[in-house]
């Protein structure tokens, strides 16, 4: 017996909002349309498709991967299991970095470990005179990031250069100031290898290489802090996102690498989220 949209939602064993999101995604309509047309019936093929998605969701697969998109900085980014799902917490990294990029001034910005491209693209939207370089070790992630840039930035997408690189590996050490960066940002892997949170929630389905920062969790943060000074202009700033309990470690790593005026910024929940340091003076 054919089911209506309303009946399928009730029998899917999913929260109503998630059921509507899946219906809207497959039918290529808005969730509001689903609410207004809940008497529409599903044919058998569509029902099987929806049932398969509901099963995956009940097993814990993130909604962002099921519908293939996630909102960040007021924009909709395409996401796949090749990249981390952009999170509201990371908007703190963007907001803080923008403080060091005057809107009318030209600047060179490097985003290390770009994933879906969310950070670089959000910053490019806000700073039209800046040029950006964004790296990742995953070619699949870079292809997705470039696709997001083409769709969201359109003609401005050319202001971002996408580089396959393990942190700074693809960049020769600058020989002059014009080759250095004003700002370097990164949301690197920062979870310890044995952290039990890796077996919980959405992160079970996300790429481990983008989550695990080594045995202690902060090895990637250390690598970036040590190498960044060679690539920053005098007065340049390095900003890194990190775990809720890592701000003191990151400050120590930055100071050890020669950074000054180190500072930690909390996210909207009051959790220490981004730590930064400047070369010479900020």
N, C-alpha and C positions, 0 to 999 in steps of 0.2 A: 504494500500500500504506500503510495507516494506521501512524503512528509512535506509540510510547509516549512518555511524558514524558522518560524517560531517553534514548531514541534521539534525540528532537528536541534535547535539551540537547547531546548529543555532536556533532550535525551543524550546530549553530547558529553555530559558530566564535566563541562567546563564552566567557569564563571561567565556570566552573560556578556561582559565586555569582550572577553577573549573569543567567544563564539561569534560575536558580531564582527570582530576584526578578521577572522578567518573567512567568514561568509563574504565580507566586503572585498577581501583580497582576491578570492577566486572569481567572484562575479564581476570584479573591476567596477565596483560602485563604492559609495561612501557608507560608513556605518549608519549615518542618518537615513540613507535610502533603505537599508536593511530594516530599520525600525519601522519606517513608514510602509514597507511592503512585506511585512512578515507573513502574509497569507500566500505569498508566491510559493508554488510547489517545486520540489527538486526532482529531476529525473534520476534514474538509477545510477547513471554514470557520475553525475555531480555528487550524489549522496556518497558513493564509494570514495570519491576524492576528498570530500569533507571528513568522512569517517577516518581516512588514513591520516589526515592532518590532526584530527582530534586525538588519535592514538599517540602520535608523536608528541603532542603537547602534554598529554597525561603522563608520558614517560619523562617529562621534564625538559624537553627541547625548547630553547628560548623562542618566544614569539617573534623576535626580530629575525631569526633565521627562517622561521616558517613563512613569514610574509615578505621577507627579503628587504626590509628597510627599517630604519630607526631615525627618530628625530634628534637633532643636535644643533644647538645655536639657532633654533628657529627654521632649520632646513631639514629636508628629508634625505638621508643618505642611504644608498644601497649597501647592504651588508650580506656577507656570505660566511660560511664556517672558516674561510681563509683569514678572517680578520676578527679582532675583538669587537664587541658591540659597543658603540660609543655610549658613554654614561654621563649623566648630568654633572657628576663630580668633576669631570675633566673640563667642563666649562670654566672652572676656577683657573686652570692653566691658561686658557685663552684670555680670560679677563685680566689676569695678572700680567701676562706678557704684553698686552696692548698698552699698559701703562708706560712701557719703555719704548714704544713706537709712536712718536708724534704723528698725527694723522696726515699732515701736509709734508712730511719729510721723507726723502728716499731712504731706504734701508735694505739690508740683506739679512734674511731670516732663514735659519735652518731648523727643520723639524725632523728629529731622529726617531725612527720607528713609527712611521706615519699610519700604518694600517689602512683604514678606510679613507684616510686623507682628511678626517674631520677637523683636526686642529689647524692644519695648514690652510684648508679651504675657508674655515671660519675666520681666521686672521686675515686672509686675503680679501675677504668681503669687507672687512672693516678698515683696511689700510691699502687704498688703491695705488699708492706710490711706492709700495714696498715690493721687492722681488723675493721669491721663496724657493728654497730647495728642500725636498722631502725625500727621506730615505726609508728603505725597508729591505730586509734580507729575503723577503718573499716576493717573487715575481708576480704571483697571483694577486697579492695584496696591492702591489703597485698598479697593476692593470685596473683593478677595481677603483683605486683612488683616482686615477686619471679619468676614468669614466665618470666618477662623481664630480670631478672638477669641470669636465666638459659640459655636464648637464646643469650644474649649479652656478658656475661662473661664466659660462658661455665664452664670449670673446676674451674675457680676462683670464681664461684658463692657462694661457701661455705664460702668465707670470709665475707659474709654479713649474719647476723642473723636477722630474721624478727620477730618482737614482737608486739602482740596485746596489746596496751597500750594507756591510756590517758596521754599523755606527759610522765612523769617519773613514773607513778603509778606502772608499772610492775617491776621497778628496786628497790631492797632494797637499803637503803642508804649505800654507800660504807664504809667499815670498814678499808680499807687500800688503799694506793696509786695505787696498781696494779689493783684495781677495778674501778678506776676513768678514765675519758676520757681526752685525749689531746685536742680534739676539739669537740664542739657540734654545729651543724648547724640546722636551722629550717626555713622553709617557711610556717609560720602558718597562720591561718585566720586573716586578719587585716582590713576588711571592716566593717564599722559601720552598725548596723542593719537597719537603715532607709536610708542608702545611695541610691540615685536614680540610681546610676550606676548598681545596682543589677538587674535593669529592662531593661538593654541595652546589645546589642551584645551577645557574646558567653556566658557570665556569667549567662544569664537567664537559661541556660541548664546545668550548672555545679552544683555539690553538694553544697548546701548552707552551710552545716557544715564545708566545707573546705574553705569557703569564709568569712563568718561572724565571726568577732572576738568579738562579744558582742555589747552592746548598743553604746559604744564609739568607738569600732573598735580595741582597743589595749589591751583588757583584756587578750587575749591569750599570747601576747607578755609579759605582766606583769607577768603572771603565770610562764612562762619559765624563765624569768630573775630572779625571786625570788627563784626558786627551783634549778637552774643550779649550783650555787656555791658549793653545797654539792657533786656534781657529777664530778667536774672538778679538774684535777691535778693542783698543784701550777704552775703558768705560763700558764695554759690552757686558751683557748679562746672560747667564745660564739659568734656566728654570726647569726643574724636574718634578713631575708628579711622583708620589710615593705612597706607601702604606700608612695607615693611621698611627703606627707606633715607630715610624722610621725617621721622624724629623731630626732628632738629635744626631743620629748616625749620618744622615745626609749633610747636615751642617758641618760635622767633623770632616767628612770627605771633601767638602768644598774648601774648607779652610786649609786642609792638608795640601790641596792642589793649588793654593795661592789666591783663592777668592776672598774678597772682603765684603763687609756689610751684609753678611748672610741673614736671611729672613725667611720665616715660614708663614704661609698664608693658609687660613682655614677655609673649607668649603661652606656651603650654606647650612650644613648640619653642625657646623662648629668643629669638624674633624680636621686636624692638620693634614693638608693635602698637597701643597706645592712648596718647595723650598728653593730659594734662589740665591745667587751670589754674583757679585760684579768683579770685573777686572779693574784694578786701580780704584776708581771711584765711580759710583752709579750716577 
